Structure formats: C-alpha cells, structure tokens
Amino acid sequence: MRTGRIVGYPSGPAPSLASRRRALRLSCGARISEVGGRRSAGRTAVAGSSKAQGSIVERLDNARILIYSHDSFGLGHLRRCRAIAHAIVDRFKGVSVLILSGSPIIGSFDFLPRVDFVRIPGVVKLTNGEYQSLGLHIDLDQTMAIRAAIIRQTAESFRPDLFLVDKEPLGLEGEVLPTLKLLKARGTRLVLGLRDIMDEPHLLLREWKRKRVLPALENLYDEIWVYGLADFADPLQGVACPAKVRAKMIYTGYLRRAVPHLKVTEPPSRRDPYVLVTVGGGDDGMAVLDWVLSAYEHDPSIPLAAVIVTGPFMAAEQQRHFRERAERLPRIQMLTFDAHLELLMVRAAGVVAMAGYNTFCEILSFDKRAILIPRVRPRREQVMRAMRAATLELAHALDPEAPHDPTLMTTALRRLHRQPLPSQRRAGEMLDGLDVITALVADRVGRATTRRRVAAH
C-alpha cells in the first residue's frame, strides 16, 4: 500500500461468475455448471446446495470427522472450524464431529449437538515468532510433547473417516505429523484446509521449506480444500508445488455465515445507527481502535455511533485505556467479547475491522459496507486480502502503514454510506463454501461409511 493514501476503488468489472465456476473443478471429475443446479460430468457433482442435490445421501450413520485447529491466541481458526463442523452436522444425520483446539476460550462458544471439542494445552506466539507455553509453567518442548500425544491418542480412539487439518499442514511445530502417518496407514481421508491467502509468496515458500511441508502435501494429504476462489487469490502463489500437489487443490468458495437463532438482549447501541468496530481476538488490534477513537475525538459529529469490541486477548491495561477514552465520548459503546458477534454485525450500519478471513466472510455474508485496516505482522495476508477486496469494490481499505491521521478515518466513516454494498459487487456468488464442503463430505465420507456397512454384512 502506498503511504498516506486511502486505497480507492479502481474501475473495472468484477470477476465473472463463469470464471468462478471454472475455478470450482472437483476431484470427482465434475464441475459446477450453474448456481443452484449442478450437472455431473460423468460422475455425480459434489458441489452445491443440499436442497438442490437429492441424489446425495443426507445420512452418514456412525460417520466421524476430526478437525484440528492449532489456535494460540486469536479466534479465526477456531471460528472457521466451528462453522464447518456446524454445517456438516446441520446437513447430515448420524455424523459426529470432534474439534482438537488449543484455544483458551473454546469453552465460551456454543456447539450444536454431535459437535464436541478436545482442548489441548495452549501456547502463545511471541512477537519474535517463537512460542511459549500459555497456562502451564513448563518448557515448550514438554507442552508440545503433551499436545502431540493428546492429538494422536484422540485420533486413535475416535477413528475418524476424515481428518481435516486447518492451515498448518504439519500442525504447530510438527505436532500433527505422527497422527497423519497413523491415519494414512488406516486409510483415513486426509484433507488440508487453507484460507484464500496465506502470506506473501516468498515468505510462505521460506516457511514451508524450513518446515518440510511439501513432502507431506505430496505424499500424505489426499486433498487440499481452499476456502476461497481462484480468481480472488491463489494461496500457493509463488510456491513451486509439484503438479501432484496442485491437482489436489479444490476451491470451495468463501464460507457463508448465518445469524444464530438466539434469544439475546439487544446490542448496547441504543437506538442510534452504529458502526461495529471489531479486531478479532484483540491482541494485535490496538492501532485500529486507537485510530477509530481518535477520529471520534477529532470530530464528535460523525453521523454513526460506534460499538467497539476489543477482543478477549487484548491486554487489560490497553482495554482500560480505551475504555477511559470511550467514556468521554457519549456515542461510543465498548465490549470486551461477544460469542455471537454476528448479531452485532448484522444490525450494524457498517463495519470497521482488520482484514482477517473470518471477518471478511462475515462482511460478505451480511452485506455490510466495511472499512478495512489490515495488520502487517507477523504475516501480510491481511494486507493482500484488503487490497484485493478494495480492487473489487467489496470493501474500502486504509493503509495501516501510513500515519494514522484522524481526518483520514473521519472521512472514511463519513463516506461509509456511499460505498457500494458487497452484494452490488456480486459477493453472494462467492459464498458457496459450506455447501461445497458438505457435498465433498457426502462424497468422501459417504464412501467410507458404505464400505463399513458392506464389510459388516
């Protein structure tokens, strides 16, 4: 991003629907041919809405799916895995989903019946990129050994038909590798799930070389599900992958989010239209909140009130600092955490946020005008996502590396209502991800359960 400028909206058409359909070539030999009604190309198509596909079995009796999410601080990986798990059990009867997670707040979320979790000891990533034990006062090596043992034992006892690994191909510090080898020998379907953008190509390539990731992609994993679209971004851009690895990639589309059906109190926004300001877990969102508060301090007449969610991982001292500033601004409300952030977002007039994957999916799903201020460390994937979204006019982006001039934020907030809605830039066509994933599960796990029934008889 160029210093001191607001990233605008270059002219030009959004990617065509046809190009998005071409990106969704599935490994069973089929291709999506039309939204809402899929035709097979020699074999049953596995993408699309369950309602549109009566041929796909809606029962997966005694099927088991294990999902791994390494989660240190942050909410993104956990929320993505939870959304996938809920979509699976919502569609299929008889399937059980178990999530392995290191998130310290996983118990704060509600889960549907037949979804449960195993909490492994937590770690936290330091500013230098290293990790340390979170709750246990023991060496990191000991914590990692405990985590690896729990992961392996859980997989051995649970005996999943499909093992879905989120983002980290070998797990944190390689902790999933023994489990991948164990399940591979048992014939379990092994799937790596990647978000749309991982990092700048040279940084991702350097990281994966150091971790020896490519041999696992080539020899262990059966498929790579990319939770995005090829014409938005290629997560393996710049990585010299063998053709065998590229052939395993399936672009699912983005993961549509829904508003939970809950009886909850109204958001603390009074009757004023408000902008929701959210920074995920909050451990790296201080600069965004400071910029927003500076704008309201600079110009108290900004038309929108604001509901600010600091996130559960923001340092207590920082939270106190922001609360003290917010208390002097009568139209600012501040929360620490809300497990149902979707309710706050769907009622908001707009969103100010970083550019994490999950937040981006929510902005598209709830059709919200948004101002994105991406983080730049430890990865630049948010910068890349924000720039791409701004280019396609799906959101507005401010340069996080430019001086945080209050007038820039004030101007962006005042112009928020004039931005196009994501739906006006065809965002709805990007959100087939959960339908595609559940259809893939129907095909891959359905075959495994069929084999078990045949063997039992």
LOMIRO-523829 format. One record per residue (C-alpha): residue number from 1; residue in one letter; x, y, z. Coordinates in nm, 4 decimals, padded with zeros to 6 digits. Layout:
N
- resi, resn, xx, yy, zz
- NUM, A, X, Y, Z $
...
END
This chain:
457
- resi, resn, xx, yy, zz
- 1, M, 00.0000, 00.0000, 00.0000 $
- 2, R, 00.1164, 00.3499, -00.0738 $
- 3, T, 00.1891, 00.5667, 00.2250 $
- 4, G, -00.0641, 00.8320, 00.3235 $
- 5, R, -00.3368, 00.7388, 00.0783 $
- 6, I, -00.6744, 00.5784, 00.1069 $
- 7, V, -00.6944, 00.2745, -00.1144 $
- 8, G, -00.9794, 00.3510, -00.3502 $
- 9, Y, -01.1890, 00.1627, -00.5980 $
- 10, P, -01.0258, 00.1215, -00.9378 $
- 11, S, -01.2701, 00.0891, -01.2210 $
- 12, G, -01.3245, -00.2393, -01.3963 $
- 13, P, -01.5679, -00.5293, -01.3860 $
- 14, A, -01.5785, -00.7785, -01.1015 $
- 15, P, -01.4646, -01.1318, -01.1855 $
- 16, S, -01.7259, -01.3085, -01.3913 $
- 17, L, -01.9452, -01.5799, -01.2500 $
- 18, A, -01.8264, -01.8073, -01.5283 $
- 19, S, -01.4664, -01.7717, -01.4166 $
- 20, R, -01.5631, -01.8562, -01.0609 $
- 21, R, -01.7446, -02.1677, -01.1768 $
- 22, R, -01.4412, -02.2739, -01.3766 $
- 23, A, -01.2339, -02.2461, -01.0594 $
- 24, L, -01.4521, -02.4960, -00.8770 $
- 25, R, -01.3350, -02.8105, -01.0549 $
- 26, L, -01.3793, -03.1011, -00.8203 $
- 27, S, -01.1634, -03.4081, -00.7865 $
- 28, C, -01.4517, -03.6478, -00.8560 $
- 29, G, -01.4401, -03.5326, -01.2172 $
- 30, A, -01.7382, -03.2983, -01.2034 $
- 31, R, -01.7692, -02.9244, -01.2490 $
- 32, I, -02.0173, -02.6706, -01.1237 $
- 33, S, -02.2207, -02.5629, -01.4211 $
- 34, E, -02.4836, -02.3378, -01.2698 $
- 35, V, -02.5699, -02.1869, -00.9339 $
- 36, G, -02.8402, -02.3825, -00.7537 $
- 37, G, -02.8471, -02.6674, -01.0078 $
- 38, R, -02.5376, -02.8731, -01.0801 $
- 39, R, -02.4837, -03.1138, -01.3652 $
- 40, S, -02.2427, -03.4022, -01.3455 $
- 41, A, -01.9652, -03.4680, -01.5911 $
- 42, G, -01.9660, -03.8461, -01.5937 $
- 43, R, -01.9940, -03.8700, -01.2127 $
- 44, T, -02.2154, -03.7075, -00.9529 $
- 45, A, -02.1219, -03.3470, -00.8850 $
- 46, V, -02.0320, -03.2892, -00.5237 $
- 47, A, -02.0715, -02.9129, -00.5081 $
- 48, G, -02.3723, -02.7074, -00.4254 $
- 49, S, -02.6740, -02.6794, -00.2030 $
- 50, S, -02.8004, -02.9956, -00.0360 $
- 51, K, -03.1546, -02.8936, -00.1292 $
- 52, A, -03.0548, -02.8917, -00.4954 $
- 53, Q, -02.8993, -03.2370, -00.4766 $
- 54, G, -03.1485, -03.5010, -00.3796 $
- 55, S, -02.9060, -03.7679, -00.5029 $
- 56, I, -02.6624, -03.7006, -00.2197 $
- 57, V, -02.7299, -03.9061, 00.0906 $
- 58, E, -02.8382, -03.6980, 00.3894 $
- 59, R, -02.7486, -03.9632, 00.6452 $
- 60, L, -02.3927, -04.0524, 00.7355 $
- 61, D, -02.4609, -04.3068, 01.0075 $
- 62, N, -02.1734, -04.3517, 01.2523 $
- 63, A, -01.9503, -04.1270, 01.0408 $
- 64, R, -01.6769, -03.9434, 01.2283 $
- 65, I, -01.4856, -03.6323, 01.1313 $
- 66, L, -01.1884, -03.4986, 01.3241 $
- 67, I, -01.0848, -03.1349, 01.2795 $
- 68, Y, -00.7534, -02.9940, 01.4019 $
- 69, S, -00.7048, -02.6245, 01.4772 $
- 70, H, -00.3718, -02.5251, 01.6319 $
- 71, D, -00.5085, -02.1946, 01.7784 $
- 72, S, -00.2786, -01.9979, 02.0005 $
- 73, F, -00.4211, -01.6500, 02.0597 $
- 74, G, -00.6823, -01.5414, 01.8134 $
- 75, L, -01.0296, -01.6544, 01.7139 $
- 76, G, -01.0071, -01.7040, 01.3375 $
- 77, H, -00.9070, -02.0678, 01.3099 $
- 78, L, -01.1492, -02.1819, 01.5788 $
- 79, R, -01.4443, -01.9911, 01.4334 $
- 80, R, -01.3733, -02.1262, 01.0849 $
- 81, C, -01.3561, -02.4857, 01.2101 $
- 82, R, -01.6712, -02.4387, 01.4166 $
- 83, A, -01.8602, -02.3039, 01.1130 $
- 84, I, -01.7570, -02.6067, 00.9075 $
- 85, A, -01.8460, -02.8510, 01.1856 $
- 86, H, -02.1890, -02.6940, 01.2311 $
- 87, A, -02.2589, -02.7026, 00.8574 $
- 88, I, -02.1765, -03.0740, 00.8489 $
- 89, V, -02.3983, -03.1811, 01.1392 $
- 90, D, -02.6740, -02.9461, 01.0239 $
- 91, R, -02.6903, -03.1257, 00.6915 $
- 92, F, -02.6211, -03.4863, 00.7887 $
- 93, K, -02.7790, -03.7093, 01.0469 $
- 94, G, -02.5592, -03.9674, 01.2143 $
- 95, V, -02.2263, -03.7861, 01.1801 $
- 96, S, -02.0137, -03.6760, 01.4756 $
- 97, V, -01.7508, -03.4018, 01.4561 $
- 98, L, -01.4721, -03.3590, 01.7098 $
- 99, I, -01.2521, -03.0472, 01.7121 $
- 100, L, -00.8979, -03.0509, 01.8503 $
- 101, S, -00.8076, -02.6995, 01.9565 $
- 102, G, -00.5551, -02.5106, 02.1632 $
- 103, S, -00.7805, -02.2078, 02.2030 $
- 104, P, -00.8033, -02.0958, 02.5661 $
- 105, I, -01.1609, -01.9737, 02.5175 $
- 106, I, -01.3118, -02.2553, 02.3128 $
- 107, G, -01.5446, -02.3277, 02.6039 $
- 108, S, -01.7006, -01.9828, 02.5654 $
- 109, F, -01.8621, -02.0855, 02.2368 $
- 110, D, -02.1752, -02.2938, 02.1992 $
- 111, F, -02.1708, -02.6021, 01.9803 $
- 112, L, -02.4501, -02.7908, 01.8100 $
- 113, P, -02.5359, -03.1470, 01.9156 $
- 114, R, -02.2888, -03.4013, 01.7731 $
- 115, V, -02.0084, -03.1435, 01.7755 $
- 116, D, -01.7629, -03.1526, 02.0627 $
- 117, F, -01.4058, -03.0477, 02.1292 $
- 118, V, -01.0859, -03.1622, 02.2938 $
- 119, R, -00.8866, -02.8800, 02.4453 $
- 120, I, -00.5113, -02.9322, 02.4150 $
- 121, P, -00.2664, -02.7268, 02.6254 $
- 122, G, -00.2349, -02.3733, 02.4931 $
- 123, V, 00.0664, -02.1892, 02.3614 $
- 124, V, 00.1131, -01.8249, 02.2731 $
- 125, K, 00.3103, -01.6789, 01.9840 $
- 126, L, 00.5603, -01.4134, 02.0866 $
- 127, T, 00.6462, -01.1035, 01.8837 $
- 128, N, 00.9677, -01.2716, 01.7628 $
- 129, G, 00.7669, -01.5561, 01.6105 $
- 130, E, 00.8578, -01.8095, 01.8785 $
- 131, Y, 00.6073, -01.9869, 02.1019 $
- 132, Q, 00.5847, -02.0419, 02.4741 $
- 133, S, 00.3507, -02.2403, 02.6983 $
- 134, L, 00.0378, -02.0470, 02.7894 $
- 135, G, -00.1144, -02.1936, 03.1043 $
- 136, L, 00.1472, -02.4450, 03.2113 $
- 137, H, 00.4731, -02.3370, 03.3724 $
- 138, I, 00.6752, -02.5944, 03.1845 $
- 139, D, 00.9144, -02.5880, 02.8909 $
- 140, L, 00.7680, -02.5524, 02.5437 $
- 141, D, 00.9141, -02.8906, 02.4431 $
- 142, Q, 00.7167, -03.0592, 02.7200 $
- 143, T, 00.3977, -02.8776, 02.6232 $
- 144, M, 00.4409, -02.9769, 02.2601 $
- 145, A, 00.5006, -03.3405, 02.3573 $
- 146, I, 00.1785, -03.3404, 02.5590 $
- 147, R, -00.0146, -03.1799, 02.2733 $
- 148, A, 00.1173, -03.4312, 02.0182 $
- 149, A, 00.0305, -03.7234, 02.2475 $
- 150, I, -00.3257, -03.5972, 02.3028 $
- 151, I, -00.3761, -03.5427, 01.9296 $
- 152, R, -00.2523, -03.8911, 01.8435 $
- 153, Q, -00.4480, -04.0629, 02.1208 $
- 154, T, -00.7662, -03.8781, 02.0274 $
- 155, A, -00.7314, -03.9811, 01.6642 $
- 156, E, -00.6532, -04.3394, 01.7614 $
- 157, S, -00.9614, -04.3649, 01.9848 $
- 158, F, -01.2020, -04.1583, 01.7725 $
- 159, R, -01.1077, -04.3393, 01.4476 $
- 160, P, -01.2242, -04.0647, 01.2066 $
- 161, D, -01.3320, -04.1267, 00.8497 $
- 162, L, -01.1929, -03.7854, 00.7558 $
- 163, F, -00.9254, -03.5743, 00.9232 $
- 164, L, -00.9386, -03.2047, 00.8346 $
- 165, V, -00.6302, -03.0007, 00.9314 $
- 166, D, -00.6722, -02.6235, 00.9382 $
- 167, K, -00.3945, -02.4129, 00.7825 $
- 168, E, -00.0845, -02.5737, 00.9386 $
- 169, P, -00.0071, -02.8814, 00.7250 $
- 170, L, 00.2062, -03.0483, 00.9925 $
- 171, G, 00.0444, -02.8797, 01.2887 $
- 172, L, 00.2162, -02.6485, 01.5320 $
- 173, E, 00.5857, -02.7377, 01.5455 $
- 174, G, 00.5069, -03.0588, 01.3523 $
- 175, E, 00.2792, -03.1984, 01.6235 $
- 176, V, 00.0278, -03.3486, 01.3775 $
- 177, L, 00.2782, -03.5417, 01.1622 $
- 178, P, 00.2685, -03.8654, 01.3689 $
- 179, T, -00.1117, -03.8593, 01.3598 $
- 180, L, -00.1162, -03.8006, 00.9843 $
- 181, K, 00.1061, -04.1060, 00.9334 $
- 182, L, -00.1091, -04.3165, 01.1678 $
- 183, L, -00.4327, -04.2250, 00.9932 $
- 184, K, -00.2810, -04.2582, 00.6466 $
- 185, A, -00.1938, -04.6189, 00.7266 $
- 186, R, -00.5531, -04.6768, 00.8360 $
- 187, G, -00.6976, -04.5356, 00.5143 $
- 188, T, -00.8477, -04.2210, 00.6665 $
- 189, R, -00.9164, -03.9401, 00.4216 $
- 190, L, -00.6639, -03.6637, 00.4972 $
- 191, V, -00.7581, -03.3079, 00.3990 $
- 192, L, -00.5721, -02.9806, 00.4458 $
- 193, G, -00.7922, -02.6719, 00.4662 $
- 194, L, -00.6353, -02.3421, 00.3582 $
- 195, R, -00.7756, -01.9901, 00.3697 $
- 196, D, -00.7753, -01.7863, 00.0490 $
- 197, I, -00.4407, -01.6138, 00.1193 $
- 198, M, -00.1579, -01.7496, 00.3317 $
- 199, D, 00.1210, -01.4912, 00.3111 $
- 200, E, 00.3469, -01.3145, 00.0663 $
- 201, P, 00.4817, -01.5851, -00.1662 $
- 202, H, 00.8496, -01.5578, -00.0732 $
- 203, L, 00.7690, -01.5706, 00.2978 $
- 204, L, 00.5383, -01.8710, 00.2628 $
- 205, L, 00.7934, -02.0533, 00.0485 $
- 206, R, 01.0686, -01.9906, 00.3034 $
- 207, E, 00.8471, -02.1088, 00.5903 $
- 208, W, 00.7340, -02.4245, 00.4154 $
- 209, K, 01.0875, -02.5140, 00.3112 $
- 210, R, 01.2008, -02.4811, 00.6710 $
- 211, K, 00.9140, -02.6973, 00.7947 $
- 212, R, 00.9451, -02.9533, 00.5111 $
- 213, V, 00.5785, -02.9150, 00.4248 $
- 214, L, 00.5795, -03.0088, 00.0556 $
- 215, P, 00.6597, -03.3797, 00.1075 $
- 216, A, 00.3541, -03.4067, 00.3335 $
- 217, L, 00.1343, -03.2335, 00.0766 $
- 218, E, 00.2597, -03.4700, -00.1909 $
- 219, N, 00.2641, -03.7979, -00.0007 $
- 220, L, 00.0222, -03.7754, 00.2929 $
- 221, Y, -00.2680, -03.5483, 00.2090 $
- 222, D, -00.5419, -03.6666, -00.0245 $
- 223, E, -00.6872, -03.3226, -00.0922 $
- 224, I, -00.6367, -02.9519, -00.0246 $
- 225, W, -00.9562, -02.7537, 00.0228 $
- 226, V, -00.9078, -02.3814, -00.0365 $
- 227, Y, -01.1744, -02.1704, 00.1328 $
- 228, G, -01.1830, -01.9116, -00.1425 $
- 229, L, -01.1905, -01.8631, -00.5180 $
- 230, A, -00.9082, -01.8949, -00.7665 $
- 231, D, -00.9901, -01.5634, -00.9313 $
- 232, F, -00.9686, -01.3822, -00.5965 $
- 233, A, -00.6390, -01.5298, -00.4771 $
- 234, D, -00.4151, -01.8353, -00.5020 $
- 235, P, -00.2851, -01.9314, -00.1553 $
- 236, L, 00.0093, -02.1187, -00.3066 $
- 237, Q, 00.1127, -01.8419, -00.5438 $
- 238, G, 00.4894, -01.8438, -00.5802 $
- 239, V, 00.5300, -02.1856, -00.4187 $
- 240, A, 00.6914, -02.4298, -00.6598 $
- 241, C, 00.4486, -02.7133, -00.5899 $
- 242, P, 00.4704, -03.0434, -00.7752 $
- 243, A, 00.1890, -03.0950, -01.0236 $
- 244, K, 00.0620, -03.3729, -00.7979 $
- 245, V, 00.0013, -03.1189, -00.5209 $
- 246, R, -00.1723, -02.8690, -00.7489 $
- 247, A, -00.4039, -03.1458, -00.8679 $
- 248, K, -00.5247, -03.1935, -00.5102 $
- 249, M, -00.6483, -02.8342, -00.4737 $
- 250, I, -01.0240, -02.7730, -00.4659 $
- 251, Y, -01.1510, -02.4135, -00.4408 $
- 252, T, -01.4696, -02.4248, -00.2351 $
- 253, G, -01.5672, -02.0579, -00.2293 $
- 254, Y, -01.5957, -01.8468, 00.0850 $
- 255, L, -01.7775, -01.9690, 00.3961 $
- 256, R, -02.1187, -01.8076, 00.4294 $
- 257, R, -02.2060, -01.7061, 00.7851 $
- 258, A, -02.5535, -01.7034, 00.9325 $
- 259, V, -02.7068, -01.5184, 01.2244 $
- 260, P, -02.7623, -01.7604, 01.5155 $
- 261, H, -03.1225, -01.8049, 01.6243 $
- 262, L, -03.0867, -01.6995, 01.9857 $
- 263, K, -03.2901, -01.5055, 02.2369 $
- 264, V, -03.0408, -01.2430, 02.3421 $
- 265, T, -03.0515, -00.8864, 02.4594 $
- 266, E, -03.0296, -00.6068, 02.2082 $
- 267, P, -02.6778, -00.4825, 02.1356 $
- 268, P, -02.5683, -00.1900, 02.3529 $
- 269, S, -02.6142, 00.0621, 02.0760 $
- 270, R, -02.9227, 00.2468, 02.1955 $
- 271, R, -03.1397, 00.3464, 01.9011 $
- 272, D, -02.8643, 00.5115, 01.7003 $
- 273, P, -02.7322, 00.3589, 01.3774 $
- 274, Y, -02.3856, 00.2363, 01.4649 $
- 275, V, -02.0671, 00.1137, 01.3063 $
- 276, L, -01.9289, -00.2073, 01.4542 $
- 277, V, -01.5547, -00.1910, 01.5246 $
- 278, T, -01.4059, -00.5357, 01.5733 $
- 279, V, -01.0447, -00.6559, 01.5887 $
- 280, G, -01.0884, -01.0290, 01.6366 $
- 281, G, -00.9071, -01.1638, 01.9409 $
- 282, G, -00.7694, -00.8172, 02.0039 $
- 283, D, -00.4092, -00.8954, 02.0889 $
- 284, D, -00.2918, -00.7028, 01.7815 $
- 285, G, -00.5827, -00.4640, 01.7273 $
- 286, M, -00.4735, -00.1680, 01.9397 $
- 287, A, -00.3740, 00.0540, 01.6472 $
- 288, V, -00.7156, 00.0118, 01.4827 $
- 289, L, -00.9064, 00.1048, 01.7981 $
- 290, D, -00.6778, 00.3998, 01.8616 $
- 291, W, -00.7401, 00.5294, 01.5095 $
- 292, V, -01.1176, 00.4984, 01.5397 $
- 293, L, -01.1291, 00.6683, 01.8802 $
- 294, S, -00.9011, 00.9442, 01.7520 $
- 295, A, -01.1492, 01.0098, 01.4714 $
- 296, Y, -01.4411, 01.0488, 01.7139 $
- 297, E, -01.2303, 01.2678, 01.9411 $
- 298, H, -01.1377, 01.4806, 01.6399 $
- 299, D, -01.4942, 01.5032, 01.5072 $
- 300, P, -01.7722, 01.4171, 01.7580 $
- 301, S, -02.0331, 01.4877, 01.4889 $
- 302, I, -01.9566, 01.1757, 01.2831 $
- 303, P, -02.3087, 01.0565, 01.1869 $
- 304, L, -02.2699, 00.6982, 01.3134 $
- 305, A, -02.2366, 00.5915, 01.6743 $
- 306, A, -01.9874, 00.3108, 01.7369 $
- 307, V, -01.9912, -00.0240, 01.9153 $
- 308, I, -01.6306, -00.1309, 01.9787 $
- 309, V, -01.5388, -00.4918, 02.0637 $
- 310, T, -01.1833, -00.5055, 02.1973 $
- 311, G, -01.1491, -00.8837, 02.1874 $
- 312, P, -01.0745, -01.1176, 02.4792 $
- 313, F, -00.6982, -01.1259, 02.4258 $
- 314, M, -00.6269, -00.7541, 02.4367 $
- 315, A, -00.4084, -00.6663, 02.7358 $
- 316, A, -00.6098, -00.5436, 03.0340 $
- 317, E, -00.4089, -00.2218, 03.0532 $
- 318, Q, -00.4858, -00.1419, 02.6907 $
- 319, Q, -00.8538, -00.2170, 02.7430 $
- 320, R, -00.8664, 00.0203, 03.0405 $
- 321, H, -00.7001, 00.2916, 02.8334 $
- 322, F, -00.9549, 00.2586, 02.5538 $
- 323, R, -01.2487, 00.2420, 02.7957 $
- 324, E, -01.1389, 00.5643, 02.9628 $
- 325, R, -01.1301, 00.7385, 02.6252 $
- 326, A, -01.4651, 00.5899, 02.5217 $
- 327, E, -01.6328, 00.7061, 02.8433 $
- 328, R, -01.5645, 01.0646, 02.7374 $
- 329, L, -01.7452, 01.0023, 02.4066 $
- 330, P, -02.1182, 00.9540, 02.4753 $
- 331, R, -02.1899, 00.7802, 02.1435 $
- 332, I, -01.9263, 00.5108, 02.1869 $
- 333, Q, -02.0108, 00.1765, 02.3494 $
- 334, M, -01.7378, -00.0744, 02.4331 $
- 335, L, -01.7494, -00.4519, 02.4839 $
- 336, T, -01.4725, -00.7000, 02.5572 $
- 337, F, -01.6095, -01.0113, 02.3875 $
- 338, D, -01.9296, -01.1440, 02.2337 $
- 339, A, -01.9521, -01.5093, 02.1320 $
- 340, H, -02.2275, -01.4116, 01.8868 $
- 341, L, -02.0619, -01.1226, 01.7101 $
- 342, E, -02.2803, -01.1979, 01.4087 $
- 343, L, -02.5771, -01.0411, 01.5872 $
- 344, L, -02.3895, -00.7166, 01.6388 $
- 345, M, -02.2688, -00.7137, 01.2805 $
- 346, V, -02.5993, -00.7853, 01.1123 $
- 347, R, -02.7612, -00.4928, 01.2978 $
- 348, A, -02.4768, -00.2532, 01.2229 $
- 349, A, -02.4841, 00.0155, 00.9550 $
- 350, G, -02.1257, -00.0724, 00.8658 $
- 351, V, -01.8065, -00.2319, 00.9922 $
- 352, V, -01.4547, -00.1176, 01.0736 $
- 353, A, -01.2250, -00.4157, 01.1080 $
- 354, M, -00.8962, -00.5734, 01.0327 $
- 355, A, -00.8940, -00.7984, 00.7261 $
- 356, G, -00.8931, -01.1462, 00.8755 $
- 357, Y, -01.0506, -01.4283, 00.6780 $
- 358, N, -01.3495, -01.4806, 00.9064 $
- 359, T, -01.4333, -01.1129, 00.9323 $
- 360, F, -01.4159, -01.0867, 00.5533 $
- 361, C, -01.6607, -01.3783, 00.5199 $
- 362, E, -01.8986, -01.2106, 00.7649 $
- 363, I, -01.8824, -00.8775, 00.5829 $
- 364, L, -01.9753, -01.0505, 00.2567 $
- 365, S, -02.2399, -01.2728, 00.4172 $
- 366, F, -02.4196, -00.9909, 00.5989 $
- 367, D, -02.3731, -00.7497, 00.3082 $
- 368, K, -02.2030, -00.4798, 00.5137 $
- 369, R, -02.0160, -00.1768, 00.3916 $
- 370, A, -01.6749, -00.2005, 00.5526 $
- 371, I, -01.3526, -00.0124, 00.6202 $
- 372, L, -01.0579, -00.2493, 00.6460 $
- 373, I, -00.7333, -00.1723, 00.8295 $
- 374, P, -00.5235, -00.4886, 00.7869 $
- 375, R, -00.2464, -00.5946, 01.0176 $
- 376, V, 00.1012, -00.6190, 00.8668 $
- 377, R, 00.2711, -00.8613, 01.1102 $
- 378, P, 00.3552, -01.1440, 01.1534 $
- 379, R, 00.2078, -01.2120, 00.8067 $
- 380, R, 00.0912, -00.9807, 00.5295 $
- 381, E, -00.2045, -01.1922, 00.4230 $
- 382, Q, -00.4482, -00.9339, 00.5603 $
- 383, V, -00.2850, -00.6569, 00.3580 $
- 384, M, -00.3137, -00.8700, 00.0466 $
- 385, R, -00.6783, -00.9541, 00.1177 $
- 386, A, -00.7712, -00.5912, 00.1897 $
- 387, M, -00.6060, -00.4663, -00.1284 $
- 388, R, -00.7792, -00.7312, -00.3367 $
- 389, A, -01.1163, -00.6549, -00.1745 $
- 390, A, -01.0702, -00.2822, -00.2417 $
- 391, T, -00.9784, -00.3509, -00.6045 $
- 392, L, -01.3034, -00.5456, -00.6484 $
- 393, E, -01.5000, -00.2756, -00.4601 $
- 394, L, -01.6061, -00.5273, -00.1942 $
- 395, A, -01.4734, -00.3029, 00.0840 $
- 396, H, -01.2744, 00.0127, 00.1464 $
- 397, A, -00.9198, -00.0122, 00.2819 $
- 398, L, -00.6966, 00.2256, 00.4727 $
- 399, D, -00.3217, 00.1921, 00.4645 $
- 400, P, -00.2090, 00.0577, 00.8045 $
- 401, E, 00.1489, 00.1688, 00.7433 $
- 402, A, 00.0591, 00.5305, 00.6720 $
- 403, P, 00.0331, 00.7886, 00.9518 $
- 404, H, -00.2940, 00.7297, 01.1361 $
- 405, D, -00.4308, 01.0778, 01.0693 $
- 406, P, -00.7726, 01.1133, 01.2403 $
- 407, T, -00.9038, 01.3057, 00.9401 $
- 408, L, -00.8494, 01.0004, 00.7152 $
- 409, M, -01.0620, 00.7832, 00.9420 $
- 410, T, -01.3190, 01.0598, 00.9844 $
- 411, T, -01.3507, 01.0945, 00.6082 $
- 412, A, -01.3847, 00.7184, 00.5631 $
- 413, L, -01.6570, 00.6973, 00.8292 $
- 414, R, -01.8489, 00.9870, 00.6780 $
- 415, R, -01.8306, 00.8278, 00.3330 $
- 416, L, -01.9182, 00.4787, 00.4514 $
- 417, H, -02.2837, 00.5034, 00.3470 $
- 418, R, -02.1779, 00.5905, -00.0089 $
- 419, Q, -01.9775, 00.2731, -00.0611 $
- 420, P, -02.1359, 00.0004, -00.2734 $
- 421, L, -02.2808, -00.2905, -00.0818 $
- 422, P, -02.0869, -00.6146, -00.1334 $
- 423, S, -02.3994, -00.7616, -00.2934 $
- 424, Q, -02.3778, -00.4907, -00.5591 $
- 425, R, -02.0387, -00.6357, -00.6466 $
- 426, R, -02.1760, -00.9909, -00.6649 $
- 427, A, -02.0483, -01.1039, -00.3257 $
- 428, G, -02.3320, -01.3545, -00.2970 $
- 429, E, -02.1791, -01.5592, -00.5768 $
- 430, M, -01.8601, -01.6020, -00.3734 $
- 431, L, -02.0203, -01.7714, -00.0730 $
- 432, D, -02.0782, -02.1343, -00.1725 $
- 433, G, -01.8044, -02.2666, 00.0550 $
- 434, L, -02.0079, -02.4533, 00.3165 $
- 435, D, -02.2331, -02.6097, 00.0532 $
- 436, V, -01.9308, -02.7324, -00.1396 $
- 437, I, -01.7590, -02.8636, 00.1748 $
- 438, T, -02.0629, -03.0577, 00.2937 $
- 439, A, -02.1044, -03.2027, -00.0542 $
- 440, L, -01.7401, -03.3111, -00.0512 $
- 441, V, -01.8010, -03.4723, 00.2879 $
- 442, A, -02.1054, -03.6529, 00.1477 $
- 443, D, -01.8924, -03.7983, -00.1284 $
- 444, R, -01.5730, -03.8777, 00.0622 $
- 445, V, -01.7175, -03.9846, 00.3964 $
- 446, G, -02.0233, -04.1422, 00.2371 $
- 447, R, -01.7981, -04.3859, 00.0526 $
- 448, A, -01.6196, -04.4769, 00.3759 $
- 449, T, -01.9438, -04.5496, 00.5630 $
- 450, T, -02.0702, -04.7548, 00.2699 $
- 451, R, -01.7540, -04.9674, 00.2807 $
- 452, R, -01.8065, -05.0264, 00.6540 $
- 453, R, -02.1652, -05.1376, 00.6028 $
- 454, V, -02.0614, -05.3771, 00.3259 $
- 455, A, -01.7812, -05.5179, 00.5409 $
- 456, A, -02.0207, -05.5643, 00.8363 $
- 457, H, -02.2502, -05.7793, 00.6250 $
END
